[in-house]
């Protein structure tokens, strides 16, 4: 039996579906001649496509037509699966999954399961094509069909992600500057100056037209000497175009690293212009200021804080903070009177230091075990020698890791130095010791010779 359908259109007739079945026509008295009427039409105008009188003699044709219209009527729509997939991607982009695999697998698995539930689309070619693509992507990402999927209810506790607003999105050059403060305290400025400072009390780290960051440093011991950051305040100044509040304040102090701003909120303004993420409760928070593409990381390690900021160079250069009148440490560094020459300190031998808590060799061994390098190695050794507090080793490691993550381009300039012998040579300490020993030897030799000559003279 030959059966077929085709669409045709002529100048005199509208688009129509033509179907024929030669064997059925022959068996039931029909003719293969297209001129033979399906039924006797006696009205005016073109012959209709179907006639009620033809239904009994054309069951297969009617079944086909009904099936085609049924597919259209029931509606094979799997757009909702795509929307669910996009929402899942957005959710996991701004959350902290247990591992990187979850970021890819959960949205893909969500899409896959949604498609499988679209039973109305089994005969749709596009549906099968998309299903195959998703299956291949799941295999490529080592995702299993069984596992957690995204449900919209999971995202009701966080604000919806909006399309970024042009005014409240940064569109400048992606060239960043980094500043970090950690430990006892040690400072890396925006201009890559490396300093160890006393700076006891309250000091500004950043102060410009967009935000202010203040720190308070207290003595590590009751005897004074080294200090560390015990309080940190971030003040984000008003931007009427991007959020309504007059200002946003975040404040942390010893044993308190809140996961919210002072008013209890975490998200503000158009397209979530300002957002706070609590990465590890009580240990690590991030503040994102999207309209200036700035990220602030604050960690609490032991009783003290570390601070890191990544900010676009053009924002920094256009800011009033570059004025010499300002004292913000990230721009100008510590005042001369507050500086500690950590390099010279590290070059001195133990017997030349009035007081130390941990010997230099032991401190160096501990810090090298953490794979610390360059300024972060120096800072670790300095802190262990002066305090013996190994939390400062963790702080130095966190500061180095923050640099690598926030501004990897700057991190590439590191020299990867793993020792501090350079300071011995820089300050010529070993030569000075040899010179001192030589003078002592000469003095002793002279005394012996004088004694011998005196005895000979007596004889």
Secondary structure, DSSP 4 states (H G I P E B T S, - for coil): --EEEEEE--SSS--EEEEEEHHHHHHTT--S-TTS-SS---SSSSPPS--GGGTTT-HHHHHHHHHHHHHHHH----HHHHHHHHHHHHHHHTS--SSHHHHHHHHHHHHHHHHHT-GGGTT-HHHHHHHHHHHHHHHHTT--SSS----GGGGTTSPPP-PPPSTTS--S---EEEEEEETTTEEE-TT--EEEE---EEEEEEESSSEEEEEEEEESSTT---EEEEEEEEEEEP-TTT--SSEEEEEEETTB--SS-TTS--EETGGGSEEEEEEETTTEEEEEEGGGTEEEEEEEETTEEEEEEEEEHHHHHHSGGGSTT---HHHH-S-GGGEE-HHHHHHS-GGGSS--SS-HHHHHHHHHHTT--HHHHHHHHHHHHHH--THHHHHHHHHHHHHHHH-HHHHTT-------HHHHHHTTHHHHHHHHHHHHHHHHHHHHHHHHHHHHHH-
